[in-house]
Amino acid sequence: MTSVLDQLREMTVVVADTGEVAAVKAYKPVDCTTNPSLVLGALKDPASEELIEREIEAGRKAGKSPEAVTATLTVAVGAELTKLVPGRVSTEVDARLSFDTEGSLARAREIIADYAERGVSKDRILIKLASTWEGIRAAEVLQKEGIDCNLTLLFSMAQAVACADAGAYLISPFVGRITDWYKAAEGVESYAPDEDPGVKSVRRIYDYYKSNGIETVVMGASFRNVDQVKALAGCDNLTISPKLLEQLDAEEGELPRALSPETAQASDKVSMDEQTFRWELNSDPMATEKLAEGIRKFDADHQALISLVAEKMGA
C-alpha cells in the first residue's frame, strides 16, 4: 500500500514548511518557503551552509550592513530552493512592515528584483505578507502588478474574506496556533480531529471559498500533528514540516478525502470593508492575540538572524 504522504499528494499540493535544502531534496514537495525563522534553521543545515557563508562573505566585501545581508539571504536561499521544487517559493516581507502598506510594497518589489538578478522570474515566487488590513492592501496592489501573494498569519474568517476580496493568490490559515490558543483557553489537552478548532477554521474558510467560486488558494499551515493534516486532506495546499512529512511518509493505511469542492457546504458571500474588518478582528480574541503574537515572533526571528549575520560578518 502507498504511504499516507503519497495518497495526500494525489489530492493536495504538498508544500514543505522549511528552508532546509536537505529536507526539500528528501521529500520533493511542489512548493516551499523561506523566511527569517526558516533561514535560522537552514543555518544549521550542512546542505545550505556553503550558500549562506558565500552570501555573507559577498555582503562583507560589498560593505553591506548585517541588515542588508539578511534581506538578501532569504532570497539567496529561496533562489536555491527554486532549483529543487517545480512550483513556488514563498518569501516573506519583514514583519515590522505589517502595518505599513507602502513599506510592504517597496520591500516586495525589492525581493522580486533580487530574484530577477539571480535569474528567478516572479512567476516562481509568492510574496508573503501578514494578513493585517495594511498587508492585504499591499497584496491587492501587487496582484494587479502580476506579483502573486501568500497572506500569512491568518486566524479568522474576516481575514479570509478580506484576502479574497483583494484577489490574493493564496492564504495560509494557521491550524496549530489556533488550536494552541483554544487548548489554553478551554483547559483541554487535545481535540478529536473533527472537533479541532484549527481544523474547523480551515474547513469553514475552504467551504466559503469553494461554494462562492473564489479562486484564492487555501493552504493550511502550522500543523502540530499528522491527525490535523489528515483531517484537511483534499485542501488545495498544505504546508507541512519535515518532521510531519517523515511521519506521513512512514505511515500506511487508507487516507480518506476530507475536503473537496463538490462537497463544500454553501455559505453566503460577503464583502469586507475596513471598519467591518477591524471590528470583527477585534471581536475575536483568539485571532487578535495570535496575529499580534505571530508578528512579534516573526520579527524576533528576523532580529535574531540579523544578529547572527552580524556575528558572522565580524568573524
C-alpha positions as CSV (number, residue, x, y, z in Angstrom):
1,M,0.0,0.0,0.0
2,T,1.2,3.5,-0.8
3,S,2.1,5.8,2.1
4,V,-0.2,8.3,3.5
5,L,2.0,11.1,2.2
6,D,1.8,9.7,-1.4
7,Q,-2.0,9.5,-1.1
8,L,-2.1,13.0,0.2
9,R,-0.1,14.2,-2.8
10,E,-2.9,12.8,-5.1
11,M,-5.5,15.2,-3.7
12,T,-3.5,18.1,-2.2
13,V,-0.4,20.2,-3.2
14,V,2.2,19.3,-0.6
15,V,4.4,22.2,0.4
16,A,7.5,21.9,2.6
17,D,7.4,24.2,5.6
18,T,11.2,24.5,5.6
19,G,14.1,26.3,4.0
20,E,16.5,23.4,4.5
21,V,17.8,22.1,1.2
22,A,18.3,18.6,2.5
23,A,14.7,18.3,3.6
24,V,13.4,19.6,0.3
25,K,15.5,17.1,-1.6
26,A,14.3,14.3,0.6
27,Y,10.5,14.9,0.4
28,K,10.2,16.5,-3.1
29,P,7.4,19.0,-2.3
30,V,5.8,21.0,-5.1
31,D,6.4,24.3,-3.3
32,C,8.4,25.5,-0.3
33,T,9.0,28.6,1.8
34,T,11.8,30.8,3.2
35,N,11.7,33.4,5.9
36,P,14.0,34.5,8.7
37,S,12.7,31.8,11.0
38,L,13.4,29.1,8.5
39,V,16.7,30.6,7.4
40,L,17.8,30.4,11.1
41,G,17.1,26.7,10.8
42,A,18.9,26.5,7.5
43,L,22.0,27.9,9.1
44,K,22.3,24.5,10.9
45,D,21.7,22.6,7.6
46,P,25.1,21.4,6.1
47,A,23.5,21.4,2.7
48,S,22.8,25.2,3.0
49,E,26.0,26.2,4.9
50,E,28.2,26.9,1.9
51,L,25.5,29.0,0.2
52,I,24.9,31.1,3.3
53,E,28.6,31.6,4.0
54,R,29.1,32.7,0.4
55,E,26.3,35.2,0.6
56,I,27.6,36.7,3.9
57,E,31.1,37.0,2.5
58,A,29.8,38.7,-0.6
59,G,27.9,41.2,1.6
60,R,31.0,41.8,3.7
61,K,33.1,42.6,0.6
62,A,30.4,44.9,-0.7
63,G,30.4,46.8,2.6
64,K,26.7,45.9,3.3
65,S,25.2,46.2,6.7
66,P,24.1,43.0,8.5
67,E,20.5,44.0,8.0
68,A,21.1,44.4,4.2
69,V,22.8,41.0,4.0
70,T,19.9,39.4,6.0
71,A,17.5,40.9,3.4
72,T,19.4,39.2,0.6
73,L,19.9,35.9,2.5
74,T,16.3,34.8,2.4
75,V,16.3,35.5,-1.3
76,A,19.5,33.6,-1.8
77,V,18.1,30.6,0.0
78,G,14.9,30.9,-2.0
79,A,16.7,31.1,-5.3
80,E,18.5,27.8,-4.4
81,L,15.2,26.2,-3.5
82,T,13.6,27.1,-6.9
83,K,16.2,24.7,-8.4
84,L,14.7,21.9,-6.3
85,V,10.9,22.4,-6.5
86,P,8.8,22.7,-9.6
87,G,6.4,25.2,-8.1
88,R,6.7,28.4,-6.0
89,V,8.9,29.6,-3.2
90,S,7.2,31.9,-0.6
91,T,9.4,34.7,0.6
92,E,8.4,36.9,3.5
93,V,8.2,40.7,3.8
94,D,9.7,41.9,7.1
95,A,7.2,41.5,9.9
96,R,7.9,45.0,11.1
97,L,6.2,46.3,7.9
98,S,3.0,44.5,8.8
99,F,1.2,47.8,9.3
100,D,2.9,49.8,6.5
101,T,1.3,49.3,3.1
102,E,3.8,51.4,1.2
103,G,6.8,49.9,3.0
104,S,5.5,46.4,2.3
105,L,5.1,47.3,-1.4
106,A,8.7,48.6,-1.6
107,R,10.1,45.6,0.1
108,A,8.1,43.2,-2.0
109,R,9.4,44.8,-5.2
110,E,13.0,44.6,-3.8
111,I,12.5,40.9,-3.3
112,I,11.2,40.4,-6.8
113,A,14.1,42.5,-8.2
114,D,16.7,40.5,-6.2
115,Y,15.3,37.2,-7.5
116,A,15.3,38.6,-11.1
117,E,19.0,39.4,-10.7
118,R,19.5,35.7,-9.7
119,G,17.7,34.5,-12.8
120,V,14.4,33.7,-11.0
121,S,11.2,35.1,-12.5
122,K,8.3,36.4,-10.5
123,D,6.1,33.5,-11.5
124,R,8.2,31.2,-9.3
125,I,7.8,33.4,-6.2
126,L,5.0,34.2,-3.7
127,I,5.4,37.3,-1.7
128,K,4.4,36.5,1.9
129,L,2.6,39.2,3.8
130,A,0.8,39.3,7.2
131,S,-3.0,39.3,6.9
132,T,-3.3,42.8,8.5
133,W,-5.5,45.3,6.8
134,E,-2.4,47.0,5.5
135,G,-0.8,43.8,4.4
136,I,-3.9,42.8,2.5
137,R,-4.0,46.2,0.8
138,A,-0.4,45.7,-0.3
139,A,-1.3,42.3,-1.7
140,E,-4.1,43.9,-3.7
141,V,-1.7,46.3,-5.4
142,L,0.9,43.6,-6.0
143,Q,-1.6,41.2,-7.5
144,K,-2.6,43.8,-10.0
145,E,1.2,44.2,-10.9
146,G,1.3,40.4,-11.6
147,I,3.1,39.6,-8.4
148,D,1.3,36.7,-6.6
149,C,1.0,36.9,-2.8
150,N,0.7,34.5,0.1
151,L,-1.2,36.1,3.0
152,T,0.0,34.5,6.2
153,L,-0.8,34.7,9.9
154,L,-4.4,34.2,9.1
155,F,-6.7,33.2,12.0
156,S,-10.2,34.4,11.2
157,M,-12.9,34.5,8.6
158,A,-12.7,38.3,8.5
159,Q,-9.1,38.0,7.3
160,A,-10.0,35.3,4.8
161,V,-12.9,37.3,3.3
162,A,-10.7,40.4,3.0
163,C,-8.0,38.4,1.3
164,A,-10.4,37.0,-1.2
165,D,-11.8,40.5,-1.9
166,A,-8.3,41.7,-2.6
167,G,-7.7,38.9,-5.1
168,A,-4.9,37.3,-3.1
169,Y,-3.3,34.3,-4.9
170,L,-3.0,32.2,-1.7
171,I,-3.8,32.3,2.0
172,S,-2.2,30.4,4.9
173,P,-4.6,29.8,7.8
174,F,-2.6,28.7,10.8
175,V,-4.2,25.5,12.1
176,G,-1.9,24.7,15.1
177,R,-1.7,28.2,16.5
178,I,-5.5,28.4,16.6
179,T,-5.6,25.0,18.4
180,D,-2.9,26.1,20.8
181,W,-5.0,29.1,21.8
182,Y,-8.2,27.1,22.4
183,K,-6.4,24.4,24.3
184,A,-5.0,27.0,26.7
185,A,-8.3,29.0,26.9
186,E,-10.5,25.9,27.4
187,G,-8.1,23.8,29.5
188,V,-8.2,21.0,27.0
189,E,-5.2,18.7,26.4
190,S,-6.3,17.5,22.9
191,Y,-9.2,17.5,20.4
192,A,-10.5,14.8,18.1
193,P,-9.6,15.8,14.6
194,D,-13.1,16.8,13.5
195,E,-13.5,18.9,16.7
196,D,-10.1,20.6,16.5
197,P,-10.7,24.4,16.3
198,G,-7.8,24.9,13.9
199,V,-9.1,22.2,11.6
200,K,-12.7,23.6,11.8
201,S,-11.4,27.1,11.0
202,V,-9.7,26.0,7.7
203,R,-12.7,23.8,6.7
204,R,-15.0,26.8,7.2
205,I,-12.8,29.0,5.0
206,Y,-12.4,26.3,2.4
207,D,-16.2,25.9,2.2
208,Y,-16.7,29.6,1.9
209,Y,-14.2,29.9,-0.9
210,K,-15.3,26.9,-2.9
211,S,-19.1,27.5,-2.6
212,N,-18.6,31.1,-3.8
213,G,-16.3,30.4,-6.7
214,I,-13.3,32.2,-5.1
215,E,-10.1,31.2,-6.8
216,T,-7.7,32.1,-3.9
217,V,-5.8,29.0,-2.9
218,V,-6.3,27.8,0.7
219,M,-3.1,26.4,2.2
220,G,-3.4,25.0,5.7
221,A,-0.3,25.7,7.8
222,S,1.2,25.4,11.2
223,F,0.4,21.8,12.0
224,R,1.0,20.2,15.4
225,N,0.4,16.6,14.4
226,V,-0.4,14.3,11.5
227,D,-4.1,14.0,12.5
228,Q,-4.6,17.7,11.8
229,V,-3.0,17.2,8.4
230,K,-5.2,14.1,7.6
231,A,-8.3,16.0,8.7
232,L,-7.7,18.5,5.9
233,A,-6.8,16.0,3.1
234,G,-8.1,17.5,-0.1
235,C,-7.4,21.1,0.9
236,D,-5.8,23.0,-2.0
237,N,-2.4,23.1,-0.4
238,L,-0.9,22.0,2.9
239,T,2.4,23.3,4.1
240,I,4.0,20.6,6.4
241,S,7.2,20.5,8.5
242,P,9.9,17.9,7.7
243,K,9.1,16.0,10.9
244,L,5.5,15.5,10.0
245,L,6.3,14.8,6.4
246,E,8.5,12.0,7.7
247,Q,5.7,10.6,9.8
248,L,3.2,10.7,6.9
249,D,5.8,9.0,4.6
250,A,6.3,6.2,7.1
251,E,2.6,5.6,7.7
252,E,0.4,3.2,5.6
253,G,-3.3,2.8,5.5
254,E,-6.1,4.4,3.6
255,L,-6.3,8.2,3.7
256,P,-9.9,9.4,3.1
257,R,-10.5,12.7,1.4
258,A,-11.9,15.2,3.9
259,L,-12.4,18.3,1.7
260,S,-13.5,18.7,-2.0
261,P,-15.1,21.5,-4.0
262,E,-18.1,19.2,-4.7
263,T,-18.9,18.6,-1.0
264,A,-18.2,22.2,0.2
265,Q,-21.0,23.5,2.4
266,A,-22.7,26.5,0.9
267,S,-22.3,29.9,2.6
268,D,-23.4,33.4,1.6
269,K,-20.8,35.6,0.1
270,V,-20.0,38.8,2.0
271,S,-17.6,41.7,1.4
272,M,-15.3,43.2,4.0
273,D,-14.6,47.0,4.3
274,E,-12.0,48.3,6.7
275,Q,-14.4,49.2,9.5
276,T,-16.0,45.7,9.5
277,F,-12.6,44.0,9.2
278,R,-11.2,45.8,12.2
279,W,-14.3,45.3,14.3
280,E,-14.6,41.6,13.5
281,L,-10.9,41.0,14.1
282,N,-11.1,43.0,17.4
283,S,-14.2,40.9,18.4
284,D,-12.2,37.7,18.1
285,P,-9.7,37.4,21.0
286,M,-8.0,34.4,19.5
287,A,-7.4,36.0,16.2
288,T,-6.3,39.3,17.7
289,E,-3.9,37.7,20.1
290,K,-2.4,35.2,17.7
291,L,-1.9,37.8,14.9
292,A,-0.1,40.1,17.3
293,E,2.0,37.3,18.7
294,G,2.8,35.9,15.3
295,I,4.1,39.3,14.1
296,R,6.2,39.7,17.2
297,K,7.7,36.2,16.8
298,F,8.5,36.7,13.1
299,D,10.2,40.0,14.0
300,A,12.1,38.4,16.8
301,D,13.5,35.8,14.5
302,H,14.3,38.5,11.9
303,Q,16.3,40.4,14.6
304,A,18.0,37.2,15.7
305,L,19.0,36.5,12.1
306,I,20.4,40.0,11.8
307,S,22.4,39.5,15.0
308,L,23.7,36.1,13.8
309,V,24.7,37.6,10.4
310,A,26.4,40.5,12.2
311,E,28.4,38.0,14.3
312,K,29.5,36.0,11.2
313,M,30.4,39.2,9.3
314,G,32.6,40.2,12.2
315,A,34.3,36.9,12.5
